[in-house]
Amino acid sequence: MTYFQQIGGEPALRAIIDEFVDRIFADTMIGFFFQRANKERIKRFEYEHAGVFLGAPIEYGGRDLREAHQRHPIMGGQFARRRRILETTLEKHGVPAEIRDAWLAHQDALRGEVTTDPEGECIPGR
């Protein structure tokens, strides 16, 4: 059984992603990155990206992560903030620890595609 099936399939993943994206858009530390973004479009790509990782029978239709994030000066602390919001959202939705840990490890592995800052740090002047 895939992680996607274990969490409850499409309805569960959509609920997680909807709340997660709503929270990052509203967040005081990182929400400004999304001021001009289309929330429904972000939800679609977050759903697809997570779904592929979790084993859903879908494809990711978004741009390469490095390309999508290169024009944004995302610092290590901001990456960590997004990760924490995801973690608390997964906890709230009762995602089993094994799946939550794997999902967060997957996010951590993508860090270099999103920011070049050292882990958990912000580099002044960037």
C-alpha positions in Angstrom: 0.0 0.0 0.0 1.4 3.4 -1.0 1.8 6.3 1.4 -0.9 8.0 -0.6 -3.4 5.2 0.1 -2.3 5.0 3.8 -3.1 8.7 4.4 -6.6 8.4 2.8 -6.0 9.1 -0.9 -7.0 12.2 -2.8 -9.5 13.7 -0.2 -7.0 13.5 2.6 -4.1 14.8 0.6 -6.2 17.7 -0.8 -7.3 18.6 2.7 -3.6 18.6 3.9 -2.4 20.7 0.9 -5.3 23.2 1.1 -4.5 23.9 4.8 -0.8 23.9 4.2 -1.0 26.4 1.3 -3.5 28.6 3.2 -1.0 28.7 6.1 2.0 29.6 4.1 0.2 32.3 2.2 -0.9 33.8 5.6 2.4 33.4 7.4 4.3 36.5 8.5 7.7 35.1 7.7 7.2 33.7 4.3 3.7 34.8 3.1 5.2 37.8 1.2 6.7 35.4 -1.3 3.1 34.5 -2.4 1.7 38.1 -2.7 1.3 37.8 -6.4 0.9 34.1 -6.6 -2.4 32.3 -7.6 -3.3 30.3 -4.6 -5.2 27.6 -6.5 -2.3 27.2 -8.9 0.1 26.7 -5.9 -2.3 24.2 -4.4 -2.4 22.3 -7.6 1.4 22.0 -7.9 1.9 21.3 -4.2 -0.7 18.5 -4.5 0.9 17.0 -7.6 4.4 17.2 -6.1 3.4 15.6 -2.8 1.2 13.1 -4.6 4.0 11.8 -6.8 6.2 11.4 -3.7 3.5 9.6 -1.8 2.7 7.2 -4.7 -0.4 8.7 -6.2 -1.2 7.8 -9.8 -0.6 11.3 -11.0 2.2 13.4 -12.6 3.8 16.6 -11.5 3.0 19.3 -14.1 5.0 22.2 -12.5 8.4 23.6 -13.5 11.6 22.2 -12.2 12.0 23.3 -8.6 15.3 25.1 -9.1 13.8 27.0 -12.0 10.6 27.9 -10.1 12.5 29.2 -7.1 15.6 30.8 -8.5 14.2 34.3 -8.8 13.2 34.3 -5.1 15.9 35.0 -2.6 14.8 32.2 -0.2 17.0 32.0 2.9 17.6 29.0 5.0 15.4 30.2 7.8 12.5 30.7 5.4 13.0 27.2 4.0 12.9 26.0 7.6 9.7 27.9 8.3 7.9 26.4 5.4 9.1 22.9 6.6 7.8 23.6 10.1 4.4 24.7 8.7 4.3 21.4 6.7 5.2 19.4 9.8 2.5 21.0 12.0 -0.1 20.6 9.2 0.8 16.9 8.8 0.6 16.4 12.6 -2.8 18.1 12.7 -4.1 15.8 10.0 -2.9 12.7 11.8 -0.4 11.6 9.2 1.4 8.6 10.6 4.9 9.4 12.0 6.5 7.1 9.4 4.9 8.9 6.5 5.4 12.3 8.1 9.1 11.6 8.7 9.6 10.4 5.1 7.7 13.4 3.7 9.8 15.8 5.7 13.1 14.0 4.7 12.0 14.3 1.1 11.5 18.0 1.6 14.9 18.3 3.2 16.5 16.5 0.2 15.1 19.2 -2.1 16.7 22.0 -0.1 19.4 22.6 -2.6 16.8 23.1 -5.3 15.1 25.9 -3.4 17.9 27.7 -1.5 21.7 27.8 -1.4 21.8 29.0 2.3 23.3 26.7 4.9 20.8 24.6 6.8 18.7 26.7 9.2 20.6 29.9 8.6 20.1 33.2 6.8 23.0 34.8 5.0 23.0 38.6 5.5 23.0 40.6 2.3 21.1 38.1 0.2 
